[in-house]
Amino acid sequence: MDQGIAGLVGAALGGFIGVAGTLASVRLTGRDQRRNQHEHWRRQQRRDAYSQLISQASEAIRLGGNALAAYSGRERNTDDLWERFNETVRKLEEPMSLVALEGPAEAAAAATELVGALAGWAGSILLALEEDSGAHVRTRYDPAAGLDELIAEQGKSYEAYDALIQLCCDLLDV
């Protein structure tokens, strides 16, 4: 084999290696880009789910505060305010499910904790209203439903709300 042919073979082999290296590099870059785009999309989905729950929970907390203030002031519109509060709490099932779907598990647990605290608060207000109207007579097995207990339930809701916000911020900053 003379030098000319060896040079051509070497050049062809070098070109082939160069093309193969370029193709492999492009393939790896494309894979990394797809992974980064998917991670960005997943983060956006989580952010949207967290935001929806937090926004609706904020409205529920506002309405619960209004119902509690009306109850403590013995206002006539307390029942109507409680109805709005309770309906808003019931509607939290959907955004809570979205958070559970998007995850992670700790966000789903915090969302469940928040919705449970708000439902407990709404239930306590209802029990207090029913006791006041005589529609319910408390037994020794029933929880107390006075103003102090309602304020405690409100505090649990605030704590769960704050914990969820902090967790969501931490998860999105990862």
Residue, then its C-alpha position, 0 to 999 in steps of 0.5 A: m500500500d503506497q503512501g497516497i492510498a494510506g493517506l486517503v484511508g487515514a483521511a476517510l477514517g478521520g472524517f468518519i470519526g469526526v462525523a460520528g463524534t459530531l452526531a453523538s455530540v448532537r444526540l447528547t445535546g438534544r437529549d439534555q435539551r429535551r430533559n431540561q425542557h421536560e423538567h421546566w414543563r413539570r416545574q410549571q405544572r407544579r407551580d400552577a397546581y400550587s398556585q391554584l390551591i393557595s389562591q382558592a385557600s386564601e379565599a376560603i380563609r378570608l370567608g372563614g374569617n368573615a363568618l367567624a367575625a359575624y358569629s362572634g358579633r352575633e350578626r344575622n348573616t352568619d349562616d350565609l357567610w358560613e355557607r359561602f365559606n363551606e362551599t369554598v372549602r368544598k371546592l378545594e378538593e379539585p386543586m388539592s387533587l392537582v397538587a397530589l397529582e403533580g407531587p411530590a408526596e410532601a406537597a400532597a400531604a401539606a395540601t391535605e392538611l390544609v384542606g382538612a384544617l379548613a374543613g374542620w374550621a367550617g365544621s366547627i362553625l356549623l356545630a356552633l351555629e347549630e348549638d346556638s339555634g338548638a338544632h344540635v345538643r352537644t353530648r359529652y362525646d362532641p367537641a366543644a364549639g365555642l368561640d375559643e375553639l373556633i379561633a383555635e380552628q382558625g389558627k390551625s388553618y392559618e398554620a397549615y396555609d403558611a406551611l403549604i406556602q413555605l413548602c411550595c416555595d422550597l420545592l419550586d426553588v430546587 
